[in-house]
């Protein structure tokens, strides 16, 4: 009889895990998502559609589940980063500094990525994976693997038992919260660096931008990173968004206040964003992005935590990459210990807790350090000594990236 697995959350972590475990065979996977089917909803949200790059660790995971060709067709190819010169450098004729990416990768919104992963899952593994949308899942008992499922797809509220429950329900994970309430030995340490972000839609002079690159338009007094995601017609119809990062919550009383900040920060922001888009920017919420958590354990009873439910970190370009890699590792550990699920989960916990700790240290070091000047960013990009730069290397573990950055010397593997 197949092992019965419940996956809560159909984001990049949950979908990647389902693909990887279904590929191994011998499992019946039920995937529960409280929101709508990825194939039926818009893939981008103007309030939070920052560009995600799948590179390094994410590419390794994509290759492991055999989705690289689909990503080639569904997503935008990623070729590197372009760093804008300071305004005074631009006046002297300096152009963008290129930081090429030497391996294969892609960019897209979270919705773009989830739609492609879901298509892969349905095309190859429909016989061993059932997807249930519009269903909420609450943890009843971690030791018995019991979930209370509620939603239209179930018809009513019911409690079901599973051999394994994989919590992939995001940074605000309800299953992680239930573990904190129900399990005395489980605890969560929370950190908030105070960072926030707002999205600016770029809509003019876009012929000057290359959709295959991310653009660092500014590093001070705010961080501005722009990139393309799929438009309604796919990769050939890109939509451009710029994430504006602040060291604290920020609101704008008027168009003029926002326009003045952009003029001070980098005139290119006004060059690529019309007055209408600057006005829309002023009305958007300033979302917290500097939060991080560390769980005392990644496995409790029959529950395993994965992705942001396990180890959310401030955005340093590794959230989805780490989620996908962690998902393939969990599937590998479970499948390679078919006679003992307990041993498989223990192997995953040993390996991934250390990796997620190293990634958290890299992210926290980046956000807690003094502001980097544009020249420092250029030099770091050129010589690859920042932890965040090394973390993009799929040939290095996150522990190795942390150690090689110089800040993690002496840390155990």
Secondary structure, 3 states (H helix, E strand, C coil): CCEEEEEECCCHHHHHHHHHHHHHCCEEEEEEECCCCHHHCCCCCCCCCCCEEECCHHHHHHHHCCCHHHHHHHCEECCEEEECCCHHHHHCCCCCEEEECCCCCEEECHHHHHHHHHHHHHHHHCCCEEEEECEEEEEEECCCCEEEEEECCCCCCEEEECCEEEECCCCCCHHHHHHHHHCCCCCEEEEECCCEEEEEEECCCHHHCCCCEEEEEECCCCEEEEEEEEECCEEEEEEEEEEEEECCCCCCCCHHHHHHHHHHHCHHHHHHCCHHHHHHHHHCCCEECCEEEEECCCEECCEEECCHHHHCCCCCCCHHHHHHHHHHHHHHHHHCCCCCHHHHHHHHHHHHHHHHHHHHHHHHHHHHCCCCCHHHHHHHHHHCCCHHHHCCCCCCCHHHHHHHCCCCCCCCC
